Amino acid sequence: MARVGKTIALAHYFDNLIEEGYIENRSAIAAHLGISRARLSQIMLLLSISPNIVTRILQGGLSVSERRLRPIALEPSWKKQQLMLQDMEK
């Protein structure tokens, strides 16, 4: 699995820990891991990526860095995310 795929999986894991009440909030996760809250925010931003894009990443059909995904993740429309990705792949 690509590195960004592992990071997306981590974001889902962290989100689940908070939702299930195992950890209070994102700040607590960052403190526990010894990373900055800003870095954790970057990781958690990947939760906003369209399921179609995530599937392509996890199946190995899309090789893209986390850094290049961040602007796409900021777009709330999954359809627009797909268009942004297509532009990036040209």
Secondary structure as UniProt FT lines:
FT   HELIX           3..19
FT   TURN            20..21
FT   HELIX           26..33
FT   HELIX           37..45
FT   HELIX           46..48
FT   HELIX           51..58
FT   TURN            59..60
FT   HELIX           66..73
FT   HELIX           78..89
//
